[in-house]
Amino acid sequence: MGALADPAVSVVDVHLRKCRHRHTGCSCATSAPLRRTVVFAPLTHPDLMLPPELLGRPPEGAYTRAYQSARSSWSTSWPFAFPSHRELLAAYLQPMLAQSADGNAHCGAALLPALARASGPVGPAFALCLAYGLTAGRSSERLAATDAFVLIGQSGVPGSAEVGARVGRELAALHAGGVLVLRRVAASLAGALQAGAAAQVWAAARMLVPGALTASAGGPDLLALATAAASAIEARDRLPELDAAVARGGRTRIATEAARLARTLGASG
């Protein structure tokens, strides 16, 4: 399988269309208004006898994959069939994981540690899987995502050093789309911090700081987590949004946590 190229993956936003169903029990009412999904051009290999849909994620099918994907029986066996193509595996696991943020269903996050142990570079597809796993509705799914987040950071494979920032960008995009539960993410990243992944956690958390500064639900928790991670690695980043929030002042918990983070970073002078 070494001759099969890794896909050139991109991540796109997909917005929920207006429901036109006439039956009760429609899932549209409980689906997130926005989902992010991966796209890539079909791969080819002369020796692989596989259906074309298993080696491509074309943009024209993004909506169907984002909102109408069902669990497939082959999904749990792919890590064993393609252990050297982490991004390819992640591309097929990701639509299942997107559903995990909507409620308490088991949606495949238990596979993330196995995916972290697979081979191949770390790219956008795996980062998106981790982001959805860290905000999953079930605590067991979030724990699996946390384990995978720590494992991949310790792996030393290509792209692992940037995994925190990659995941942070995906988390920020999901938060901007209104589908992220910051308290869940803060708790998940706190677990990774306790496991020694302070640099990864800070890289992810700093991407969420601008959004957390205006989020009363979970914002203070995320800022407190960011402060702990920044302190652990003695980060000295300058965040303009944080400076502005500190300058405004206030007596809310968000204002208090923002001031603590600014002091930790040395951003308040």
HELIX and SHEET records of a PDB file:
HELIX    1   1 SER A   27  THR A   30  5                                   4    
HELIX    2   2 PRO A   52  LEU A   55  5                                   4    
HELIX    3   3 PRO A   59  GLY A   61  5                                   3    
HELIX    4   4 ALA A   62  GLN A   68  1                                   7    
HELIX    5   5 SER A   75  SER A   77  5                                   3    
HELIX    6   6 TRP A   78  ALA A   81  1                                   4    
HELIX    7   7 ARG A   86  SER A  100  1                                  15    
HELIX    8   8 ALA A  109  LEU A  111  5                                   3    
HELIX    9   9 LEU A  112  ARG A  117  1                                   6    
HELIX   10  10 PRO A  124  LEU A  134  1                                  11    
HELIX   11  11 SER A  139  SER A  155  1                                  17    
HELIX   12  12 SER A  160  GLU A  162  5                                   3    
HELIX   13  13 VAL A  163  ALA A  176  1                                  14    
HELIX   14  14 LEU A  182  GLN A  194  1                                  13    
HELIX   15  15 ALA A  198  ALA A  212  1                                  15    
HELIX   16  16 GLY A  219  ILE A  233  1                                  15    
HELIX   17  17 PRO A  240  ARG A  248  1                                   9    
HELIX   18  18 ARG A  253  LEU A  265  1                                  13    
SHEET    1   A 2 SER A  10  HIS A  15  0                                        
SHEET    2   A 2 LEU A  34  VAL A  39 -1                                        
END                                                                             
